[in-house]
């Protein structure tokens, strides 16, 4: 009777070990699925490539960029994905530099052509990645699309340049004062006062006009900002 009980106990214990192993394996698979889902939800391109340019891992943002299914993208060489030889050469050199030097690199204003032929601007980070199984080093990178940001900056800079040219080339003299000091002036204002723009800037306005005139101008200005009628012209 005692031997039978021991046999049952061992069997029961064996079932428990198998169940624990099965549960651990299921949890591992679930975590892998979560990680895959997280990578695909990230809107930035995440990729892993080897020295020769073969794609070892890529997320959905990458497959969207190349307009190809993620499963089909993995193990393709990037030379099959880039028509531009210039882009291809640059990408290979970047990845090979990361792998050879085992150092991270930061890249700004990287231009890439997507599957539709549109050029996009990216900010990329690439770091050396050692495969835990093969011990081979690859290039692990993330590329963030900054095209819209760059377009906005370009539009703003163009608008500023147009405004600057309008101010500088206009017939009206423009002066900005802070506590009677000239903090901004255009060329026309300096010419009106018979001086150079650089010499005019940062001087006190009362160096060029009398106190009485300055007081009159200030009073008219204060009335004007209160929407009260003032003379449009005065000496």
Backbone bond lengths (Angstrom), bond angles and torsions (degrees), N, CA, C in turn:
res aa  C-N    CA-C-N  psi(-1)  N-CA   C-N-CA  omega(-1)  CA-C   N-CA-C  phi
1 X - - - 1.468 - - 1.523 111.27 -
2 X 1.314 117.75 -37.75 1.468 121.94 -178.16 1.525 110.74 -67.11
3 X 1.326 116.97 -43.20 1.461 121.09 179.86 1.516 111.50 -62.03
4 X 1.323 116.68 -38.64 1.458 120.92 179.92 1.509 111.29 -63.54
5 X 1.319 116.54 -41.76 1.463 121.43 178.83 1.519 111.01 -63.44
6 X 1.346 116.27 -42.01 1.461 120.15 179.67 1.527 110.66 -63.03
7 X 1.342 115.66 -39.56 1.455 120.73 179.81 1.520 111.46 -63.82
8 X 1.310 116.22 -41.98 1.458 121.36 178.47 1.516 110.85 -65.41
9 X 1.335 116.11 -38.03 1.462 121.42 -178.90 1.520 110.43 -65.37
10 X 1.352 115.56 -42.58 1.462 119.98 -179.97 1.520 109.99 -64.64
11 X 1.324 114.90 -42.30 1.458 119.24 179.71 1.513 111.63 -62.97
12 X 1.320 113.61 -42.29 1.465 118.51 179.14 1.521 110.99 -63.60
13 X 1.351 115.36 -41.89 1.462 119.93 178.11 1.510 111.71 -63.74
14 X 1.331 117.58 -39.12 1.451 122.07 177.95 1.510 111.92 -61.93
15 X 1.328 118.71 -42.22 1.454 123.05 177.08 1.524 110.60 -60.06
16 X 1.327 117.01 -38.44 1.462 121.97 -178.79 1.531 110.62 -65.33
17 X 1.330 117.69 -41.27 1.471 121.78 179.58 1.525 110.43 -64.79
18 X 1.349 115.33 -43.35 1.465 119.89 179.55 1.539 111.45 -63.56
19 X 1.327 114.49 -40.75 1.461 119.33 179.53 1.527 111.50 -64.53
20 X 1.343 116.18 -41.71 1.469 120.71 178.17 1.527 111.21 -62.61
21 X 1.338 115.51 -41.28 1.468 119.65 179.34 1.522 110.55 -65.12
22 X 1.337 115.44 -41.07 1.452 120.37 178.98 1.524 111.29 -64.10
23 X 1.331 116.69 -41.87 1.468 121.93 178.70 1.524 111.18 -63.87
24 X 1.338 115.87 -42.65 1.474 120.41 179.19 1.517 111.15 -62.98
25 X 1.330 115.64 -40.46 1.458 120.16 179.29 1.526 111.53 -65.49
26 X 1.326 115.73 -39.73 1.467 120.28 178.22 1.529 110.76 -64.34
27 X 1.337 116.33 -41.33 1.467 120.82 178.87 1.522 110.62 -64.10
28 X 1.341 115.75 -39.51 1.462 119.77 179.32 1.530 110.46 -63.51
29 X 1.327 116.41 -44.05 1.469 120.93 178.91 1.523 110.71 -63.09
30 X 1.336 116.12 -40.84 1.467 120.58 178.64 1.525 111.04 -63.04
31 X 1.335 116.24 -41.60 1.470 120.29 178.78 1.527 111.41 -65.01
32 X 1.340 116.56 -38.00 1.456 121.03 176.80 1.523 110.75 -63.62
33 X 1.334 115.42 -40.61 1.471 120.11 178.40 1.523 111.03 -66.01
34 X 1.335 116.77 -40.01 1.470 120.97 177.44 1.524 110.29 -63.01
35 X 1.334 115.85 -45.12 1.468 120.53 179.95 1.525 110.57 -60.42
36 X 1.340 116.71 -43.03 1.456 120.75 178.35 1.527 111.07 -61.60
37 X 1.343 115.56 -41.71 1.460 120.61 -179.96 1.523 110.88 -65.65
38 X 1.345 116.09 -40.90 1.470 121.06 178.92 1.528 110.33 -61.88
39 X 1.339 116.18 -46.21 1.473 120.52 179.34 1.519 111.57 -59.17
40 X 1.344 115.99 -40.12 1.466 119.84 -178.17 1.519 112.43 -74.40
41 X 1.336 117.21 -22.50 1.463 120.25 178.36 1.524 112.11 -81.08
42 X 1.337 116.90 -21.52 1.469 120.72 178.36 1.527 108.55 -66.23
43 X 1.355 118.76 126.52 1.468 121.00 -176.46 1.520 114.50 -75.95
44 X 1.324 117.03 -4.54 1.467 121.26 -178.60 1.528 109.96 -99.84
45 X 1.320 116.26 151.79 1.465 120.47 179.79 1.524 110.67 -73.09
46 X 1.333 116.14 125.62 1.463 122.58 176.11 1.523 107.46 -121.67
47 X 1.328 116.81 130.24 1.461 119.54 -173.49 1.521 110.82 -150.13
48 X 1.329 115.27 158.01 1.461 122.81 174.00 1.520 107.21 -133.80
49 X 1.349 115.84 126.17 1.466 120.57 -178.08 1.522 110.31 -129.59
50 X 1.339 115.80 153.44 1.464 119.35 176.46 1.525 110.22 -91.52
51 X 1.319 115.98 -176.00 1.468 121.33 -174.59 1.525 112.44 -61.55
52 X 1.334 116.81 -32.42 1.464 120.75 -176.26 1.524 113.01 -88.79
53 X 1.338 117.07 -0.94 1.458 120.16 177.74 1.517 114.55 96.26
54 X 1.333 116.92 11.84 1.462 119.71 178.25 1.532 109.36 -78.75
55 X 1.335 116.16 133.92 1.463 121.46 179.80 1.526 108.46 -80.17
56 X 1.335 116.63 117.51 1.463 121.77 -179.39 1.526 112.05 -97.06
57 X 1.335 115.95 -24.77 1.459 120.85 178.41 1.515 108.55 -157.05
58 X 1.337 116.53 142.27 1.463 120.69 178.21 1.524 108.69 -154.90
59 X 1.339 115.75 148.49 1.468 119.59 177.85 1.528 109.97 -98.65
60 X 1.326 116.00 -178.78 1.464 121.66 -175.19 1.534 111.92 -62.68
61 X 1.346 117.29 -36.04 1.467 120.33 179.18 1.533 110.40 -58.72
62 X 1.342 116.52 -36.02 1.474 120.73 176.96 1.524 110.80 -67.75
63 X 1.323 115.59 -46.29 1.470 119.07 -178.62 1.527 110.87 -65.28
64 X 1.342 116.93 -33.34 1.470 120.24 176.59 1.524 110.42 -66.42
65 X 1.333 116.52 -40.22 1.461 120.84 -179.62 1.529 110.69 -62.05
66 X 1.332 116.03 -43.67 1.466 120.50 -178.06 1.533 112.34 -89.43
67 X 1.342 116.67 -3.19 1.466 122.84 179.89 1.529 111.14 54.96
68 X 1.333 113.88 51.73 1.460 120.50 -179.09 1.526 107.93 -145.78
69 X 1.334 117.22 148.22 1.461 120.83 179.14 1.529 110.18 -62.39
70 X 1.330 116.28 144.40 1.465 120.67 -176.71 1.527 111.97 -58.12
71 X 1.343 117.02 -41.04 1.462 120.72 -179.59 1.528 111.08 -64.14
72 X 1.325 116.34 -34.84 1.467 120.23 178.54 1.524 111.85 -76.02
73 X 1.341 115.42 -27.93 1.466 120.28 -178.50 1.523 111.56 -71.11
74 X 1.349 116.48 -39.70 1.463 120.69 -178.38 1.529 110.25 -65.11
75 X 1.320 114.88 133.87 1.461 126.21 -178.44 1.525 114.09 77.49
76 X 1.323 116.46 5.69 1.458 119.09 168.84 1.526 108.95 -82.67
77 X 1.314 117.07 152.61 1.449 120.65 174.10 1.526 108.40 -91.03
78 X 1.335 117.32 143.00 1.461 119.74 -175.63 1.530 112.66 -65.24
79 X 1.337 116.79 -16.09 1.471 118.22 176.76 1.537 110.84 -67.74
80 X 1.338 116.17 -19.39 1.463 120.48 175.83 1.527 111.37 -82.79
81 X 1.326 116.64 -11.19 1.466 121.05 -172.30 1.522 113.36 -109.56
82 X 1.346 117.16 -18.65 1.466 120.87 -176.96 1.523 110.73 -116.02
83 X 1.316 115.89 118.35 1.474 120.31 176.39 1.523 111.32 -76.00
84 X 1.333 115.71 -30.52 1.464 120.00 -178.85 1.527 110.40 -76.98
85 X 1.332 115.98 115.45 1.465 120.60 178.77 1.530 111.12 -65.48
86 X 1.335 115.47 -32.50 1.466 120.02 179.66 1.530 110.48 -65.30
87 X 1.341 116.34 -45.80 1.461 120.51 178.24 1.530 110.80 -63.91
88 X 1.331 115.91 -44.20 1.459 121.26 -178.95 1.526 111.20 -59.88
89 X 1.326 116.68 -46.79 1.461 121.24 -179.60 1.528 110.96 -61.80
90 X 1.348 116.08 -43.31 1.459 120.24 -179.64 1.529 111.87 -63.25
91 X 1.330 116.57 -44.38 1.468 121.10 -179.49 1.529 110.77 -62.68
92 X 1.331 116.97 -45.25 1.466 120.97 179.41 1.527 111.57 -61.00
93 X 1.323 116.42 -43.86 1.469 120.50 179.73 1.532 111.50 -64.03
94 X 1.333 116.55 -39.13 1.464 120.72 178.01 1.528 110.74 -62.16
95 X 1.341 115.97 -49.83 1.465 120.80 -178.14 1.530 111.47 -64.67
96 X 1.320 116.48 -42.17 1.469 120.28 -179.71 1.528 111.56 -66.52
97 X 1.341 116.16 -34.10 1.466 120.23 176.35 1.528 110.70 -64.47
98 X 1.329 116.55 -42.40 1.472 121.34 178.66 1.523 110.21 -62.40
99 X 1.335 116.27 -44.24 1.468 121.37 -177.82 1.522 111.47 -69.85
100 X 1.326 117.97 -44.60 1.471 121.48 -178.17 1.523 112.16 -67.36
101 X 1.326 116.32 -45.32 1.467 120.92 -175.91 1.522 113.93 -88.57
102 X 1.333 115.06 -11.82 1.476 121.20 -179.02 1.521 110.68 53.98
103 X 1.344 114.73 40.87 1.465 121.00 -179.12 1.524 110.56 -130.68
104 X 1.306 114.57 145.38 1.466 122.32 177.70 1.527 110.36 -73.20
105 X 1.336 116.21 144.97 1.461 120.03 174.73 1.528 109.44 -129.53
106 X 1.342 115.38 146.89 1.465 122.87 176.92 1.530 107.74 -113.62
107 X 1.320 116.46 132.26 1.461 120.91 -176.28 1.521 110.27 -127.53
108 X 1.327 116.47 128.19 1.461 122.03 178.01 1.521 109.65 -111.37
109 X 1.324 115.12 151.17 1.469 121.87 175.55 1.533 112.64 54.39
110 X 1.335 115.01 45.99 1.464 120.18 176.68 1.526 108.64 -84.16
111 X 1.321 117.37 123.48 1.464 121.80 -178.93 1.524 110.22 -96.16
112 X 1.346 116.18 126.55 1.459 122.40 177.72 1.527 108.99 -129.95
113 X 1.319 116.18 142.49 1.462 121.11 179.22 1.521 109.12 -99.56
114 X 1.346 117.03 122.07 1.469 119.96 -178.27 1.531 111.02 -80.57
115 X 1.337 115.79 -176.70 1.465 121.02 -174.48 1.526 113.25 -65.00
116 X 1.350 116.46 -22.10 1.472 119.78 179.54 1.525 112.27 -89.31
117 X 1.341 116.58 -1.46 1.460 120.50 179.88 1.513 113.34 90.80
118 X 1.340 117.15 3.04 1.469 120.59 179.74 1.519 110.34 -83.95
119 X 1.314 116.16 135.07 1.464 120.58 178.64 1.526 109.02 -86.07
120 X 1.342 115.91 128.18 1.455 122.53 179.32 1.529 108.53 -118.19
121 X 1.327 116.09 153.39 1.464 121.32 -179.43 1.530 108.69 -109.63
122 X 1.330 115.77 132.43 1.469 121.08 -176.16 1.531 111.62 -128.21
123 X 1.322 112.88 153.24 1.466 121.29 168.18 1.525 105.97 -110.60
124 X 1.335 116.93 119.78 1.465 120.41 -172.41 1.521 112.86 -120.60
125 X 1.325 114.41 148.11 1.461 122.55 172.25 1.516 107.43 -126.51
126 X 1.327 117.33 130.10 1.458 121.61 178.87 1.523 109.26 -127.75
127 X 1.344 115.67 133.49 1.464 120.27 -178.39 1.530 109.39 -132.25
128 X 1.341 117.43 151.98 1.472 119.78 177.11 1.532 110.60 -70.89
129 X 1.323 116.51 137.02 1.466 121.95 -179.17 1.528 108.65 -128.10
130 X 1.342 116.65 123.52 1.461 121.51 178.76 1.524 110.02 -95.39
131 X 1.320 116.21 120.23 1.464 120.66 179.61 1.530 109.18 -66.31
132 X 1.347 118.69 125.41 1.461 121.19 -177.01 1.535 113.69 -65.83
133 X 1.339 117.88 -20.52 1.461 121.17 -178.62 1.521 111.87 -92.77
134 X 1.340 116.72 -50.13 1.468 120.47 -175.73 1.527 113.36 -94.73
135 X 1.334 116.72 -15.84 1.467 123.24 -176.36 1.531 113.09 66.58
136 X 1.332 116.12 10.05 1.464 119.64 176.43 1.535 109.68 -79.19
137 X 1.333 114.61 146.38 1.470 119.33 -178.37 1.517 109.80 -95.58
138 X 1.325 115.48 133.01 1.456 121.75 176.56 1.521 110.20 -122.26
139 X 1.318 116.15 178.85 1.459 121.85 178.47 1.530 108.68 -108.37
140 X 1.333 115.10 111.03 1.467 121.40 179.24 1.522 107.95 -98.77
141 X 1.333 116.07 124.94 1.465 118.26 -175.00 1.505 114.06 -137.56
142 X 1.328 114.13 160.04 1.457 121.97 172.50 1.524 107.33 -134.13
143 X 1.329 116.26 131.45 1.470 121.47 -179.39 1.523 109.41 -121.70
144 X 1.327 115.70 126.23 1.464 122.39 -177.56 1.520 108.86 -107.27
145 X 1.323 115.96 125.54 1.466 121.73 -179.48 1.530 109.81 -73.79
146 X 1.343 116.41 115.58 1.475 121.44 -179.49 1.530 110.44 -116.97
147 X 1.339 115.98 21.96 1.469 120.58 -176.97 1.517 112.10 -58.35
148 X 1.328 117.02 -49.74 1.470 120.58 -177.83 1.520 111.08 -63.23
149 X 1.324 115.83 -40.25 1.470 120.26 178.75 1.525 110.45 -61.78
150 X 1.340 116.36 -44.25 1.462 120.69 179.72 1.528 111.39 -65.83
151 X 1.337 116.81 -38.32 1.465 120.31 177.88 1.519 111.19 -64.42
152 X 1.341 115.96 -39.75 1.468 120.76 178.29 1.523 110.56 -64.80
153 X 1.346 116.24 -44.67 1.464 120.58 178.54 1.523 110.89 -61.68
154 X 1.326 116.13 -40.38 1.460 120.47 179.50 1.523 110.84 -63.54
155 X 1.351 116.22 -43.81 1.473 120.69 179.76 1.529 110.72 -63.28
156 X 1.338 115.59 -42.14 1.467 120.13 179.62 1.524 110.92 -64.48
157 X 1.319 116.42 -42.54 1.468 120.31 179.75 1.533 111.13 -65.25
158 X 1.336 115.78 -38.68 1.466 119.47 178.23 1.522 111.11 -65.67
159 X 1.350 115.78 -39.62 1.464 120.15 178.90 1.526 110.52 -65.78
160 X 1.332 116.53 -40.53 1.463 120.95 178.41 1.530 110.75 -64.05
161 X 1.325 115.59 -40.39 1.459 120.06 -179.22 1.535 110.66 -65.95
162 X 1.345 116.38 -40.74 1.463 120.64 177.27 1.526 110.95 -62.63
163 X 1.329 115.13 -42.62 1.464 119.84 179.50 1.527 110.30 -65.03
164 X 1.341 115.94 -41.01 1.469 120.46 179.89 1.527 110.80 -61.51
165 X 1.341 114.93 -45.09 1.462 119.02 179.75 1.521 111.53 -64.79
166 X 1.350 115.70 -37.91 1.461 120.30 178.26 1.523 110.85 -62.53
167 X 1.318 115.61 -43.65 1.468 120.93 -179.50 1.523 110.80 -68.05
168 X 1.347 116.17 -43.97 1.458 120.32 -175.02 1.534 112.74 -71.97
169 X 1.330 116.47 -34.55 1.456 119.98 -174.06 1.532 113.25 -99.38
170 X 1.324 116.27 -1.40 1.457 119.67 -178.29 1.522 112.76 -70.12
171 X 1.330 115.93 161.33 1.462 121.26 178.92 1.527 112.59 -82.81
172 X 1.327 116.29 -15.45 1.467 120.28 -178.49 1.520 111.07 -88.58
173 X 1.314 115.21 140.50 1.460 119.98 174.37 1.522 109.63 -82.54
174 X 1.316 116.31 128.80 1.473 121.81 -178.44 1.518 109.52 -119.40
175 X 1.326 115.21 127.41 1.464 121.22 179.99 1.521 108.57 -133.97
176 X 1.333 116.74 135.51 1.467 121.85 172.30 1.521 107.70 -116.06
177 X 1.357 115.07 128.24 1.459 121.40 -177.63 1.526 111.26 -113.66
178 X 1.325 115.27 145.95 1.461 122.10 169.25 1.523 107.27 -134.53
179 X 1.346 114.64 114.15 1.477 119.87 -176.73 1.526 111.59 52.52
180 X 1.337 114.95 46.76 1.461 124.32 177.43 1.531 113.81 72.72
181 X 1.350 117.80 -4.13 1.460 119.92 179.09 1.525 109.38 -91.48
182 X 1.340 116.43 139.45 1.461 122.53 179.51 1.527 108.41 -81.33
183 X 1.349 116.46 107.69 1.467 120.60 -178.42 1.531 111.69 -99.92
184 X 1.339 116.98 -15.84 1.457 120.62 174.21 1.515 109.17 -150.07
185 X 1.323 115.04 141.75 1.460 120.19 175.31 1.517 109.23 -155.75
186 X 1.306 116.53 148.96 1.462 118.79 173.31 1.527 109.40 -98.54
187 X 1.324 115.76 173.23 1.472 121.01 -176.94 1.526 112.01 -60.62
188 X 1.330 116.85 -39.22 1.456 121.11 -176.77 1.524 111.15 -62.98
189 X 1.347 117.14 -40.84 1.476 120.23 178.91 1.518 110.61 -63.59
190 X 1.338 115.56 -41.78 1.468 119.25 178.85 1.522 110.66 -63.46
191 X 1.344 117.59 -40.07 1.471 120.96 179.47 1.528 110.74 -65.34
192 X 1.341 117.56 -38.48 1.462 121.32 178.94 1.524 110.66 -58.31
193 X 1.349 114.41 -38.05 1.464 118.24 -179.63 1.523 112.22 -91.00
194 X 1.331 115.91 6.71 1.456 120.39 174.53 1.499 114.38 68.72
195 X 1.331 116.86 37.67 1.461 119.48 -179.61 1.511 110.26 -142.24
196 X 1.326 116.17 173.46 1.455 122.54 178.16 1.536 109.18 -84.45
197 X 1.338 116.29 148.90 1.469 120.42 -176.96 1.527 111.86 -59.48
198 X 1.320 117.59 -43.44 1.458 120.81 -179.36 1.525 111.44 -64.76
199 X 1.332 116.91 -38.17 1.469 121.01 179.29 1.527 111.28 -71.97
200 X 1.336 115.44 -31.65 1.454 121.32 -178.35 1.536 111.56 -71.81
201 X 1.337 115.39 -35.90 1.460 121.34 -175.73 1.533 110.92 -67.67
202 X 1.332 114.75 140.87 1.476 124.09 178.06 1.536 113.50 70.83
203 X 1.334 117.33 6.31 1.465 120.25 173.42 1.529 108.93 -86.29
204 X 1.330 115.56 164.84 1.459 120.09 175.80 1.526 108.65 -84.92
205 X 1.336 116.87 135.07 1.460 120.50 -176.61 1.521 112.05 -60.76
206 X 1.329 116.34 -27.96 1.472 119.89 -179.60 1.525 111.94 -74.14
207 X 1.345 116.41 -5.04 1.461 119.38 172.44 1.532 110.31 -74.86
208 X 1.355 115.57 -16.36 1.459 120.28 -174.93 1.533 112.90 -115.51
209 X 1.322 116.60 -25.37 1.469 119.81 177.01 1.521 109.16 -131.68
210 X 1.328 115.89 154.95 1.453 120.17 -178.14 1.520 112.40 -71.91
211 X 1.338 114.93 163.19 1.463 120.83 -179.92 1.525 112.16 -61.13
212 X 1.325 115.71 -38.75 1.469 120.05 -179.27 1.519 110.57 -64.53
213 X 1.330 116.08 -44.89 1.470 120.27 178.41 1.531 110.71 -63.48
214 X 1.317 115.40 -42.95 1.466 119.62 -179.32 1.526 111.28 -62.52
215 X 1.356 115.60 -39.73 1.456 120.33 179.01 1.531 110.45 -63.51
216 X 1.336 116.66 -42.43 1.462 121.13 179.66 1.528 110.78 -62.49
217 X 1.341 115.44 -44.69 1.466 120.20 179.15 1.526 110.55 -61.45
218 X 1.325 116.62 -43.85 1.468 121.47 -178.96 1.521 111.18 -63.61
219 X 1.334 116.76 -42.69 1.468 120.42 -179.94 1.524 111.10 -63.86
220 X 1.324 116.08 -42.44 1.463 120.23 177.44 1.526 111.28 -62.79
221 X 1.323 115.21 -39.02 1.468 120.04 179.40 1.523 111.08 -64.28
222 X 1.335 116.90 -44.29 1.469 121.31 -179.27 1.523 111.21 -64.31
223 X 1.340 116.04 -37.96 1.470 119.15 176.61 1.524 110.91 -67.58
224 X 1.318 115.36 -37.88 1.463 120.96 -177.73 1.527 111.50 -63.84
225 X 1.342 117.72 -43.70 1.465 120.08 -178.30 1.523 111.86 -72.12
226 X 1.334 116.55 -13.48 1.464 121.05 174.61 1.529 111.18 -94.41
227 X 1.374 114.08 12.20 1.471 121.36 178.87 1.532 112.77 61.33
228 X 1.309 116.06 30.72 1.471 119.90 176.24 1.523 108.65 -98.71
229 X 1.315 115.55 146.50 1.467 120.80 -175.14 1.523 110.16 -70.13
230 X 1.323 115.83 128.77 1.473 121.72 177.58 1.534 107.56 -133.76
231 X 1.332 115.23 163.61 1.459 119.42 176.89 1.521 109.89 -64.76
232 X 1.322 116.59 133.84 1.462 120.70 179.57 1.527 111.12 -72.41
233 X 1.327 116.97 -28.74 1.459 121.39 -178.35 1.510 110.10 -127.37
234 X 1.316 115.87 136.94 1.446 120.58 174.25 1.518 107.81 -157.47
235 X 1.316 114.79 154.11 1.477 118.29 -177.85 1.519 110.59 -82.84
